[in-house]
Amino acid sequence: MDSFLKNSHNKSAGMSHENGASGCIPGLAPCLNTDEYYFWDGFHLIEAVYSVIAARCVSGTGVCIPMNIQEL
């Protein structure tokens, strides 16, 4: 998606188990660099990813198709 984020297929920022394939574990501290991963846990994206998606839906291409919000 963007170069500031790491490839997070096998790791999430929220310290879930099973390589991020499940939810966060209560009481377990998240990693220190949560803003570098796509997913918080196995289900939820981090805020930075949602921000990129929203910006691209407003004026970009390829995310919200067949047209972005500005073209409506």
Distance bins in CASP14 RR format, pairs under 12 A and 6 or more apart:
PFRMAT RR
TARGET T0000
AUTHOR 0000-0000-0000
RMODE 2
METHOD distances of the structure
MODEL  1
1 7 0 0 0 0 1 0 0 0 0 0 0
1 8 0 0 0 0 0 1 0 0 0 0 0
1 37 0 0 0 0 0 1 0 0 0 0 0
1 38 1 0 0 1 0 0 0 0 0 0 0
1 39 0 0 0 0 0 1 0 0 0 0 0
1 45 0 0 0 0 1 0 0 0 0 0 0
1 46 0 0 0 0 0 1 0 0 0 0 0
1 48 0 0 0 0 1 0 0 0 0 0 0
1 49 1 0 0 1 0 0 0 0 0 0 0
1 50 0 0 0 0 0 1 0 0 0 0 0
1 51 0 0 0 0 0 1 0 0 0 0 0
1 52 1 0 1 0 0 0 0 0 0 0 0
1 53 0 0 0 0 1 0 0 0 0 0 0
1 55 0 0 0 0 0 1 0 0 0 0 0
1 56 0 0 0 0 1 0 0 0 0 0 0
1 62 0 0 0 0 0 1 0 0 0 0 0
1 63 0 0 0 0 1 0 0 0 0 0 0
2 35 0 0 0 0 0 1 0 0 0 0 0
2 36 0 0 0 0 0 1 0 0 0 0 0
2 37 0 0 0 0 0 1 0 0 0 0 0
2 38 0 0 0 0 1 0 0 0 0 0 0
2 46 0 0 0 0 0 1 0 0 0 0 0
2 48 1 0 0 1 0 0 0 0 0 0 0
2 49 0 0 0 0 1 0 0 0 0 0 0
2 51 0 0 0 0 1 0 0 0 0 0 0
2 52 1 0 1 0 0 0 0 0 0 0 0
2 53 0 0 0 0 0 1 0 0 0 0 0
2 55 0 0 0 0 0 1 0 0 0 0 0
2 56 0 0 0 0 0 1 0 0 0 0 0
3 36 0 0 0 0 0 1 0 0 0 0 0
3 48 0 0 0 0 0 1 0 0 0 0 0
3 52 0 0 0 0 0 1 0 0 0 0 0
4 33 0 0 0 0 0 1 0 0 0 0 0
4 35 0 0 0 0 1 0 0 0 0 0 0
4 36 1 0 0 1 0 0 0 0 0 0 0
4 37 0 0 0 0 0 1 0 0 0 0 0
4 38 0 0 0 0 0 1 0 0 0 0 0
4 46 0 0 0 0 0 1 0 0 0 0 0
4 48 1 0 0 1 0 0 0 0 0 0 0
4 49 0 0 0 0 0 1 0 0 0 0 0
4 51 0 0 0 0 0 1 0 0 0 0 0
4 52 0 0 0 0 1 0 0 0 0 0 0
5 11 0 0 0 0 0 1 0 0 0 0 0
5 13 0 0 0 0 0 1 0 0 0 0 0
5 33 0 0 0 0 0 1 0 0 0 0 0
5 34 0 0 0 0 0 1 0 0 0 0 0
5 35 0 0 0 0 1 0 0 0 0 0 0
5 36 1 0 0 1 0 0 0 0 0 0 0
5 37 1 0 0 1 0 0 0 0 0 0 0
5 38 1 0 1 0 0 0 0 0 0 0 0
5 39 0 0 0 0 1 0 0 0 0 0 0
5 45 0 0 0 0 0 1 0 0 0 0 0
5 46 0 0 0 0 1 0 0 0 0 0 0
5 47 0 0 0 0 0 1 0 0 0 0 0
5 48 1 0 0 1 0 0 0 0 0 0 0
5 49 1 0 0 1 0 0 0 0 0 0 0
5 51 0 0 0 0 0 1 0 0 0 0 0
5 52 0 0 0 0 1 0 0 0 0 0 0
6 12 0 0 0 0 0 1 0 0 0 0 0
6 13 0 0 0 0 1 0 0 0 0 0 0
6 31 0 0 0 0 0 1 0 0 0 0 0
6 33 0 0 0 0 1 0 0 0 0 0 0
6 34 0 0 0 0 0 1 0 0 0 0 0
6 35 0 0 0 0 0 1 0 0 0 0 0
6 36 1 0 1 0 0 0 0 0 0 0 0
6 37 1 0 1 0 0 0 0 0 0 0 0
6 38 1 0 0 1 0 0 0 0 0 0 0
6 39 0 0 0 0 0 1 0 0 0 0 0
6 46 0 0 0 0 0 1 0 0 0 0 0
6 48 0 0 0 0 0 1 0 0 0 0 0
6 49 0 0 0 0 0 1 0 0 0 0 0
7 36 0 0 0 0 0 1 0 0 0 0 0
7 37 0 0 0 0 1 0 0 0 0 0 0
7 38 1 0 0 1 0 0 0 0 0 0 0
7 39 0 0 0 0 0 1 0 0 0 0 0
8 14 0 0 0 0 0 1 0 0 0 0 0
8 16 0 0 0 0 0 1 0 0 0 0 0
8 19 0 0 0 0 1 0 0 0 0 0 0
8 20 0 0 0 0 1 0 0 0 0 0 0
8 21 0 0 0 0 0 1 0 0 0 0 0
8 31 0 0 0 0 0 1 0 0 0 0 0
8 33 0 0 0 0 0 1 0 0 0 0 0
8 34 0 0 0 0 0 1 0 0 0 0 0
8 35 0 0 0 0 0 1 0 0 0 0 0
8 36 0 0 0 0 1 0 0 0 0 0 0
8 37 1 0 1 0 0 0 0 0 0 0 0
8 38 1 0 1 0 0 0 0 0 0 0 0
8 39 1 0 1 0 0 0 0 0 0 0 0
8 40 0 0 0 0 1 0 0 0 0 0 0
8 41 0 0 0 0 0 1 0 0 0 0 0
8 42 0 0 0 0 1 0 0 0 0 0 0
8 44 0 0 0 0 0 1 0 0 0 0 0
8 45 0 0 0 0 1 0 0 0 0 0 0
8 46 0 0 0 0 1 0 0 0 0 0 0
8 48 0 0 0 0 0 1 0 0 0 0 0
8 49 0 0 0 0 1 0 0 0 0 0 0
9 19 0 0 0 0 1 0 0 0 0 0 0
9 20 0 0 0 0 1 0 0 0 0 0 0
9 21 0 0 0 0 0 1 0 0 0 0 0
9 37 0 0 0 0 0 1 0 0 0 0 0
9 38 0 0 0 0 1 0 0 0 0 0 0
9 39 0 0 0 0 1 0 0 0 0 0 0
9 42 0 0 0 0 0 1 0 0 0 0 0
10 16 0 0 0 0 0 1 0 0 0 0 0
10 18 0 0 0 0 0 1 0 0 0 0 0
10 19 1 0 1 0 0 0 0 0 0 0 0
10 20 1 0 0 1 0 0 0 0 0 0 0
10 21 0 0 0 0 1 0 0 0 0 0 0
10 37 0 0 0 0 0 1 0 0 0 0 0
10 38 0 0 0 0 0 1 0 0 0 0 0
10 39 0 0 0 0 0 1 0 0 0 0 0
10 42 0 0 0 0 0 1 0 0 0 0 0
11 17 0 0 0 0 0 1 0 0 0 0 0
11 18 0 0 0 0 0 1 0 0 0 0 0
11 19 1 0 0 1 0 0 0 0 0 0 0
11 20 1 0 0 1 0 0 0 0 0 0 0
11 21 0 0 0 0 0 1 0 0 0 0 0
11 30 0 0 0 0 0 1 0 0 0 0 0
11 31 0 0 0 0 1 0 0 0 0 0 0
11 33 0 0 0 0 0 1 0 0 0 0 0
11 34 0 0 0 0 0 1 0 0 0 0 0
11 36 0 0 0 0 1 0 0 0 0 0 0
11 37 1 0 0 1 0 0 0 0 0 0 0
11 38 0 0 0 0 1 0 0 0 0 0 0
11 39 0 0 0 0 1 0 0 0 0 0 0
11 40 0 0 0 0 0 1 0 0 0 0 0
11 41 0 0 0 0 0 1 0 0 0 0 0
11 42 0 0 0 0 0 1 0 0 0 0 0
12 18 0 0 0 0 1 0 0 0 0 0 0
12 19 1 0 0 1 0 0 0 0 0 0 0
12 20 1 0 1 0 0 0 0 0 0 0 0
12 21 0 0 0 0 1 0 0 0 0 0 0
12 22 0 0 0 0 1 0 0 0 0 0 0
12 23 0 0 0 0 1 0 0 0 0 0 0
12 24 0 0 0 0 1 0 0 0 0 0 0
12 25 0 0 0 0 0 1 0 0 0 0 0
12 28 0 0 0 0 0 1 0 0 0 0 0
12 30 0 0 0 0 1 0 0 0 0 0 0
12 31 0 0 0 0 1 0 0 0 0 0 0
12 33 0 0 0 0 0 1 0 0 0 0 0
12 34 0 0 0 0 1 0 0 0 0 0 0
12 36 0 0 0 0 0 1 0 0 0 0 0
12 37 1 0 0 1 0 0 0 0 0 0 0
12 38 0 0 0 0 1 0 0 0 0 0 0
12 39 1 0 1 0 0 0 0 0 0 0 0
12 40 1 0 0 1 0 0 0 0 0 0 0
12 41 1 0 1 0 0 0 0 0 0 0 0
12 42 1 0 1 0 0 0 0 0 0 0 0
12 43 0 0 0 0 1 0 0 0 0 0 0
12 44 0 0 0 0 1 0 0 0 0 0 0
12 45 0 0 0 0 0 1 0 0 0 0 0
12 46 0 0 0 0 1 0 0 0 0 0 0
12 49 0 0 0 0 0 1 0 0 0 0 0
13 20 0 0 0 0 1 0 0 0 0 0 0
13 23 0 0 0 0 0 1 0 0 0 0 0
13 24 0 0 0 0 1 0 0 0 0 0 0
13 28 0 0 0 0 0 1 0 0 0 0 0
13 29 0 0 0 0 0 1 0 0 0 0 0
13 30 1 0 1 0 0 0 0 0 0 0 0
13 31 1 0 1 0 0 0 0 0 0 0 0
13 32 0 0 0 0 1 0 0 0 0 0 0
13 33 1 0 0 1 0 0 0 0 0 0 0
13 34 1 1 0 0 0 0 0 0 0 0 0
13 35 1 0 0 1 0 0 0 0 0 0 0
13 36 1 0 0 1 0 0 0 0 0 0 0
13 37 1 0 1 0 0 0 0 0 0 0 0
13 38 0 0 0 0 1 0 0 0 0 0 0
13 39 1 0 0 1 0 0 0 0 0 0 0
13 40 1 0 1 0 0 0 0 0 0 0 0
13 41 0 0 0 0 1 0 0 0 0 0 0
13 42 0 0 0 0 0 1 0 0 0 0 0
13 44 0 0 0 0 1 0 0 0 0 0 0
13 45 0 0 0 0 0 1 0 0 0 0 0
13 46 1 0 0 1 0 0 0 0 0 0 0
13 47 0 0 0 0 0 1 0 0 0 0 0
13 48 0 0 0 0 0 1 0 0 0 0 0
13 49 0 0 0 0 0 1 0 0 0 0 0
14 20 0 0 0 0 1 0 0 0 0 0 0
14 22 0 0 0 0 0 1 0 0 0 0 0
14 23 0 0 0 0 1 0 0 0 0 0 0
14 24 1 0 1 0 0 0 0 0 0 0 0
14 25 0 0 0 0 1 0 0 0 0 0 0
14 26 0 0 0 0 0 1 0 0 0 0 0
14 27 0 0 0 0 0 1 0 0 0 0 0
14 28 1 0 0 1 0 0 0 0 0 0 0
14 29 0 0 0 0 1 0 0 0 0 0 0
14 30 1 0 1 0 0 0 0 0 0 0 0
14 31 1 0 0 1 0 0 0 0 0 0 0
14 32 0 0 0 0 0 1 0 0 0 0 0
14 33 0 0 0 0 0 1 0 0 0 0 0
14 34 1 0 0 1 0 0 0 0 0 0 0
14 35 0 0 0 0 0 1 0 0 0 0 0
14 36 0 0 0 0 0 1 0 0 0 0 0
14 37 0 0 0 0 1 0 0 0 0 0 0
14 38 0 0 0 0 0 1 0 0 0 0 0
14 39 0 0 0 0 1 0 0 0 0 0 0
14 40 1 0 1 0 0 0 0 0 0 0 0
14 41 1 0 1 0 0 0 0 0 0 0 0
14 42 0 0 0 0 1 0 0 0 0 0 0
14 43 0 0 0 0 0 1 0 0 0 0 0
14 44 0 0 0 0 1 0 0 0 0 0 0
14 45 0 0 0 0 0 1 0 0 0 0 0
14 46 0 0 0 0 1 0 0 0 0 0 0
15 22 0 0 0 0 0 1 0 0 0 0 0
15 23 0 0 0 0 1 0 0 0 0 0 0
15 24 1 0 0 1 0 0 0 0 0 0 0
15 25 1 0 0 1 0 0 0 0 0 0 0
15 26 0 0 0 0 0 1 0 0 0 0 0
15 27 0 0 0 0 1 0 0 0 0 0 0
15 28 1 0 1 0 0 0 0 0 0 0 0
15 29 1 0 0 1 0 0 0 0 0 0 0
15 30 1 0 1 0 0 0 0 0 0 0 0
15 31 1 0 0 1 0 0 0 0 0 0 0
15 32 0 0 0 0 0 1 0 0 0 0 0
15 33 0 0 0 0 0 1 0 0 0 0 0
15 34 0 0 0 0 1 0 0 0 0 0 0
15 37 0 0 0 0 0 1 0 0 0 0 0
15 39 0 0 0 0 0 1 0 0 0 0 0
15 40 0 0 0 0 1 0 0 0 0 0 0
15 41 0 0 0 0 1 0 0 0 0 0 0
15 42 0 0 0 0 0 1 0 0 0 0 0
16 22 1 0 1 0 0 0 0 0 0 0 0
16 23 1 0 1 0 0 0 0 0 0 0 0
16 24 1 0 1 0 0 0 0 0 0 0 0
16 25 1 0 0 1 0 0 0 0 0 0 0
16 26 0 0 0 0 0 1 0 0 0 0 0
16 27 0 0 0 0 0 1 0 0 0 0 0
16 28 0 0 0 0 1 0 0 0 0 0 0
16 30 0 0 0 0 1 0 0 0 0 0 0
16 31 0 0 0 0 0 1 0 0 0 0 0
16 37 0 0 0 0 0 1 0 0 0 0 0
16 39 0 0 0 0 1 0 0 0 0 0 0
16 40 0 0 0 0 1 0 0 0 0 0 0
16 41 1 0 1 0 0 0 0 0 0 0 0
16 42 1 0 1 0 0 0 0 0 0 0 0
16 43 0 0 0 0 1 0 0 0 0 0 0
16 44 0 0 0 0 1 0 0 0 0 0 0
17 23 0 0 0 0 1 0 0 0 0 0 0
17 24 0 0 0 0 1 0 0 0 0 0 0
17 25 1 0 0 1 0 0 0 0 0 0 0
17 26 0 0 0 0 0 1 0 0 0 0 0
17 28 0 0 0 0 1 0 0 0 0 0 0
17 41 0 0 0 0 1 0 0 0 0 0 0
17 42 0 0 0 0 0 1 0 0 0 0 0
18 24 0 0 0 0 0 1 0 0 0 0 0
18 25 0 0 0 0 0 1 0 0 0 0 0
18 41 0 0 0 0 0 1 0 0 0 0 0
18 42 0 0 0 0 1 0 0 0 0 0 0
19 39 0 0 0 0 0 1 0 0 0 0 0
19 41 0 0 0 0 0 1 0 0 0 0 0
19 42 0 0 0 0 1 0 0 0 0 0 0
20 30 0 0 0 0 0 1 0 0 0 0 0
20 31 0 0 0 0 0 1 0 0 0 0 0
20 37 0 0 0 0 1 0 0 0 0 0 0
20 38 0 0 0 0 0 1 0 0 0 0 0
20 39 1 0 0 1 0 0 0 0 0 0 0
20 40 0 0 0 0 1 0 0 0 0 0 0
20 41 1 0 0 1 0 0 0 0 0 0 0
20 42 1 0 1 0 0 0 0 0 0 0 0
20 43 0 0 0 0 1 0 0 0 0 0 0
20 44 0 0 0 0 0 1 0 0 0 0 0
21 39 0 0 0 0 1 0 0 0 0 0 0
21 41 0 0 0 0 1 0 0 0 0 0 0
21 42 1 0 1 0 0 0 0 0 0 0 0
21 43 0 0 0 0 1 0 0 0 0 0 0
22 28 0 0 0 0 0 1 0 0 0 0 0
22 39 0 0 0 0 0 1 0 0 0 0 0
22 40 0 0 0 0 0 1 0 0 0 0 0
22 41 1 0 0 1 0 0 0 0 0 0 0
22 42 1 0 0 1 0 0 0 0 0 0 0
22 43 0 0 0 0 1 0 0 0 0 0 0
22 44 0 0 0 0 0 1 0 0 0 0 0
23 30 0 0 0 0 0 1 0 0 0 0 0
23 39 0 0 0 0 1 0 0 0 0 0 0
23 40 0 0 0 0 1 0 0 0 0 0 0
23 41 1 0 1 0 0 0 0 0 0 0 0
23 42 1 0 1 0 0 0 0 0 0 0 0
23 43 1 0 0 1 0 0 0 0 0 0 0
23 44 0 0 0 0 1 0 0 0 0 0 0
24 30 1 0 0 1 0 0 0 0 0 0 0
24 31 0 0 0 0 0 1 0 0 0 0 0
24 34 0 0 0 0 0 1 0 0 0 0 0
24 39 0 0 0 0 0 1 0 0 0 0 0
24 40 1 0 0 1 0 0 0 0 0 0 0
24 41 1 0 1 0 0 0 0 0 0 0 0
24 42 0 0 0 0 1 0 0 0 0 0 0
24 43 0 0 0 0 1 0 0 0 0 0 0
24 44 0 0 0 0 1 0 0 0 0 0 0
25 41 0 0 0 0 1 0 0 0 0 0 0
25 42 0 0 0 0 0 1 0 0 0 0 0
26 41 0 0 0 0 0 1 0 0 0 0 0
28 41 0 0 0 0 0 1 0 0 0 0 0
30 36 0 0 0 0 0 1 0 0 0 0 0
30 37 0 0 0 0 1 0 0 0 0 0 0
30 39 0 0 0 0 0 1 0 0 0 0 0
30 40 1 0 0 1 0 0 0 0 0 0 0
30 41 0 0 0 0 1 0 0 0 0 0 0
30 44 0 0 0 0 0 1 0 0 0 0 0
30 46 0 0 0 0 0 1 0 0 0 0 0
31 37 1 0 0 1 0 0 0 0 0 0 0
31 39 0 0 0 0 0 1 0 0 0 0 0
31 40 0 0 0 0 0 1 0 0 0 0 0
31 41 0 0 0 0 0 1 0 0 0 0 0
31 46 0 0 0 0 0 1 0 0 0 0 0
33 46 0 0 0 0 0 1 0 0 0 0 0
33 48 0 0 0 0 0 1 0 0 0 0 0
34 40 1 0 0 1 0 0 0 0 0 0 0
34 41 0 0 0 0 0 1 0 0 0 0 0
34 44 0 0 0 0 0 1 0 0 0 0 0
34 45 0 0 0 0 0 1 0 0 0 0 0
34 46 1 0 0 1 0 0 0 0 0 0 0
34 47 0 0 0 0 1 0 0 0 0 0 0
34 48 0 0 0 0 1 0 0 0 0 0 0
34 49 0 0 0 0 0 1 0 0 0 0 0
35 45 0 0 0 0 0 1 0 0 0 0 0
35 46 1 0 0 1 0 0 0 0 0 0 0
35 47 1 0 0 1 0 0 0 0 0 0 0
35 48 1 0 1 0 0 0 0 0 0 0 0
35 49 0 0 0 0 1 0 0 0 0 0 0
35 51 0 0 0 0 0 1 0 0 0 0 0
36 46 0 0 0 0 1 0 0 0 0 0 0
36 48 0 0 0 0 1 0 0 0 0 0 0
36 49 0 0 0 0 0 1 0 0 0 0 0
37 44 0 0 0 0 0 1 0 0 0 0 0
37 45 0 0 0 0 1 0 0 0 0 0 0
37 46 1 0 0 1 0 0 0 0 0 0 0
37 47 0 0 0 0 0 1 0 0 0 0 0
37 48 0 0 0 0 1 0 0 0 0 0 0
37 49 0 0 0 0 1 0 0 0 0 0 0
38 44 0 0 0 0 0 1 0 0 0 0 0
38 45 1 0 0 1 0 0 0 0 0 0 0
38 46 1 0 0 1 0 0 0 0 0 0 0
38 47 0 0 0 0 0 1 0 0 0 0 0
38 48 0 0 0 0 1 0 0 0 0 0 0
38 49 1 0 1 0 0 0 0 0 0 0 0
38 50 0 0 0 0 0 1 0 0 0 0 0
38 52 0 0 0 0 0 1 0 0 0 0 0
38 53 0 0 0 0 0 1 0 0 0 0 0
39 45 1 0 1 0 0 0 0 0 0 0 0
39 46 1 0 0 1 0 0 0 0 0 0 0
39 47 0 0 0 0 0 1 0 0 0 0 0
39 48 0 0 0 0 0 1 0 0 0 0 0
39 49 0 0 0 0 1 0 0 0 0 0 0
39 50 0 0 0 0 0 1 0 0 0 0 0
40 46 1 0 1 0 0 0 0 0 0 0 0
40 47 0 0 0 0 1 0 0 0 0 0 0
40 48 0 0 0 0 0 1 0 0 0 0 0
40 49 0 0 0 0 1 0 0 0 0 0 0
40 50 0 0 0 0 0 1 0 0 0 0 0
44 50 0 0 0 0 1 0 0 0 0 0 0
45 51 0 0 0 0 1 0 0 0 0 0 0
45 52 0 0 0 0 1 0 0 0 0 0 0
45 53 1 0 0 1 0 0 0 0 0 0 0
45 54 0 0 0 0 0 1 0 0 0 0 0
46 52 0 0 0 0 0 1 0 0 0 0 0
46 53 0 0 0 0 0 1 0 0 0 0 0
47 53 0 0 0 0 0 1 0 0 0 0 0
47 54 0 0 0 0 0 1 0 0 0 0 0
48 54 0 0 0 0 0 1 0 0 0 0 0
48 55 0 0 0 0 0 1 0 0 0 0 0
49 55 0 0 0 0 0 1 0 0 0 0 0
49 56 0 0 0 0 0 1 0 0 0 0 0
49 63 0 0 0 0 0 1 0 0 0 0 0
50 56 0 0 0 0 0 1 0 0 0 0 0
50 57 0 0 0 0 0 1 0 0 0 0 0
50 63 0 0 0 0 0 1 0 0 0 0 0
51 57 0 0 0 0 0 1 0 0 0 0 0
51 58 0 0 0 0 0 1 0 0 0 0 0
52 58 0 0 0 0 0 1 0 0 0 0 0
52 60 0 0 0 0 0 1 0 0 0 0 0
52 63 0 0 0 0 1 0 0 0 0 0 0
53 60 0 0 0 0 0 1 0 0 0 0 0
53 62 0 0 0 0 0 1 0 0 0 0 0
53 63 1 0 1 0 0 0 0 0 0 0 0
53 64 0 0 0 0 1 0 0 0 0 0 0
53 68 0 0 0 0 0 1 0 0 0 0 0
54 60 0 0 0 0 0 1 0 0 0 0 0
54 63 0 0 0 0 1 0 0 0 0 0 0
54 64 0 0 0 0 1 0 0 0 0 0 0
54 68 0 0 0 0 0 1 0 0 0 0 0
54 69 0 0 0 0 1 0 0 0 0 0 0
55 61 0 0 0 0 0 1 0 0 0 0 0
55 63 0 0 0 0 1 0 0 0 0 0 0
55 64 0 0 0 0 0 1 0 0 0 0 0
55 68 0 0 0 0 1 0 0 0 0 0 0
55 69 0 0 0 0 0 1 0 0 0 0 0
55 70 0 0 0 0 0 1 0 0 0 0 0
56 62 1 0 0 1 0 0 0 0 0 0 0
56 63 1 0 1 0 0 0 0 0 0 0 0
56 64 1 0 0 1 0 0 0 0 0 0 0
56 65 0 0 0 0 0 1 0 0 0 0 0
56 68 1 0 0 1 0 0 0 0 0 0 0
56 69 0 0 0 0 1 0 0 0 0 0 0
56 70 0 0 0 0 0 1 0 0 0 0 0
57 63 1 0 1 0 0 0 0 0 0 0 0
57 64 1 1 0 0 0 0 0 0 0 0 0
57 65 0 0 0 0 1 0 0 0 0 0 0
57 67 0 0 0 0 0 1 0 0 0 0 0
57 68 1 0 0 1 0 0 0 0 0 0 0
57 69 1 0 1 0 0 0 0 0 0 0 0
57 70 0 0 0 0 1 0 0 0 0 0 0
57 71 0 0 0 0 0 1 0 0 0 0 0
57 72 0 0 0 0 0 1 0 0 0 0 0
58 64 0 0 0 0 1 0 0 0 0 0 0
58 67 0 0 0 0 0 1 0 0 0 0 0
58 68 1 0 0 1 0 0 0 0 0 0 0
58 69 1 0 1 0 0 0 0 0 0 0 0
58 70 1 0 0 1 0 0 0 0 0 0 0
58 71 0 0 0 0 0 1 0 0 0 0 0
58 72 0 0 0 0 0 1 0 0 0 0 0
59 67 0 0 0 0 0 1 0 0 0 0 0
59 68 1 0 1 0 0 0 0 0 0 0 0
59 69 1 0 0 1 0 0 0 0 0 0 0
59 70 1 0 1 0 0 0 0 0 0 0 0
59 71 0 0 0 0 1 0 0 0 0 0 0
59 72 0 0 0 0 0 1 0 0 0 0 0
60 67 0 0 0 0 1 0 0 0 0 0 0
60 68 1 0 1 0 0 0 0 0 0 0 0
60 69 0 0 0 0 1 0 0 0 0 0 0
60 70 0 0 0 0 1 0 0 0 0 0 0
60 71 0 0 0 0 1 0 0 0 0 0 0
61 67 0 0 0 0 1 0 0 0 0 0 0
61 68 1 0 0 1 0 0 0 0 0 0 0
61 69 0 0 0 0 0 1 0 0 0 0 0
61 70 0 0 0 0 0 1 0 0 0 0 0
61 71 0 0 0 0 1 0 0 0 0 0 0
62 68 0 0 0 0 1 0 0 0 0 0 0
63 69 0 0 0 0 0 1 0 0 0 0 0
64 70 0 0 0 0 0 1 0 0 0 0 0
64 71 0 0 0 0 1 0 0 0 0 0 0
64 72 0 0 0 0 1 0 0 0 0 0 0
65 71 0 0 0 0 0 1 0 0 0 0 0
66 72 0 0 0 0 0 1 0 0 0 0 0
END
